[in-house]
Amino acid sequence: MVLDEWVDAIDHITVPLYLFFGGIDPFIPHERVEQIESRLKVLGKEYRLKVYPDADHGFFCDERSSYHRGAAADAWRELTQFFRQHLKEAI
């Protein structure tokens, strides 16, 4: 679940973000993802957001029944590229 306080806290974020969501996540519905993205856009934050349509909540954790191998592999690849880009810029 993404609390309203967390969405409000987006104001204070000063670093690039990469957000990953499962498209069938019962705890973070599509409408909430849209609200988060809208807030990021309005505030001009640097971010990437990706939804894996067939993935559930916790799709990245291989110890959960909701683990989704394809989504997790893609998210890991995307995240490591994101870190390479942004951490390299920080050096």
C-alpha positions as CSV (number, residue, x, y, z in Angstrom):
1,M,0.0,0.0,0.0
2,V,1.2,3.5,-0.8
3,L,0.1,5.9,1.9
4,D,-1.0,9.5,1.2
5,E,1.9,10.7,3.3
6,W,4.4,8.9,1.0
7,V,2.8,10.6,-2.1
8,D,3.0,13.9,-0.3
9,A,6.7,13.3,0.6
10,I,7.5,13.3,-3.2
11,D,8.0,17.0,-2.8
12,H,11.2,16.4,-0.8
13,I,12.8,13.9,-3.2
14,T,16.0,15.3,-4.8
15,V,17.4,12.2,-6.6
16,P,16.3,10.3,-9.7
17,L,13.8,7.5,-9.1
18,Y,13.0,4.3,-10.8
19,L,9.7,2.8,-9.7
20,F,8.6,-0.7,-10.6
21,F,5.0,-2.0,-10.1
22,G,3.1,-5.2,-10.7
23,G,0.1,-4.7,-12.9
24,I,-2.0,-7.2,-10.8
25,D,-0.8,-5.9,-7.5
26,P,-3.9,-5.8,-5.2
27,F,-2.2,-3.5,-2.7
28,I,-1.1,-0.8,-5.3
29,P,-3.9,-0.4,-7.8
30,H,-3.4,1.1,-11.2
31,E,-5.2,4.3,-10.1
32,R,-2.6,4.8,-7.3
33,V,0.3,4.3,-9.7
34,E,-1.3,6.9,-12.0
35,Q,-1.6,9.3,-9.0
36,I,2.1,8.8,-8.1
37,E,3.2,9.4,-11.7
38,S,1.0,12.5,-11.9
39,R,2.6,13.9,-8.8
40,L,6.1,13.2,-10.0
41,K,5.3,15.0,-13.3
42,V,3.7,18.0,-11.7
43,L,6.7,18.4,-9.5
44,G,9.1,18.0,-12.3
45,K,10.9,15.1,-10.7
46,E,13.4,13.0,-12.6
47,Y,12.0,9.4,-12.7
48,R,11.3,6.3,-14.6
49,L,8.3,4.1,-13.9
50,K,7.6,0.7,-15.3
51,V,4.6,-1.6,-14.7
52,Y,4.8,-5.3,-15.4
53,P,1.3,-6.2,-16.5
54,D,1.4,-9.9,-15.3
55,A,3.3,-9.3,-12.1
56,D,1.9,-9.2,-8.6
57,H,3.0,-7.5,-5.4
58,G,6.5,-8.6,-4.4
59,F,7.3,-10.0,-7.9
60,F,11.0,-9.4,-7.3
61,C,11.3,-11.6,-4.2
62,D,12.1,-15.2,-5.2
63,E,11.0,-16.4,-1.8
64,R,7.4,-15.4,-2.4
65,S,4.7,-17.2,-4.3
66,S,4.2,-13.9,-6.3
67,Y,7.7,-14.1,-7.7
68,H,7.7,-13.4,-11.4
69,R,10.9,-14.6,-13.0
70,G,10.6,-12.5,-16.2
71,A,9.6,-9.3,-14.5
72,A,12.3,-9.7,-11.8
73,A,15.0,-10.3,-14.4
74,D,13.9,-7.3,-16.5
75,A,13.6,-5.1,-13.4
76,W,17.1,-6.1,-12.2
77,R,18.6,-5.3,-15.6
78,E,16.8,-2.0,-15.8
79,L,17.8,-1.1,-12.2
80,T,21.5,-1.9,-12.7
81,Q,21.6,0.2,-15.9
82,F,19.9,3.1,-14.0
83,F,22.4,2.8,-11.2
84,R,25.3,2.8,-13.7
85,Q,24.0,5.9,-15.3
86,H,23.2,7.9,-12.2
87,L,26.0,6.7,-9.9
88,K,28.5,7.4,-12.7
89,E,27.2,10.9,-13.0
90,A,27.7,11.4,-9.2
91,I,31.4,10.5,-9.3
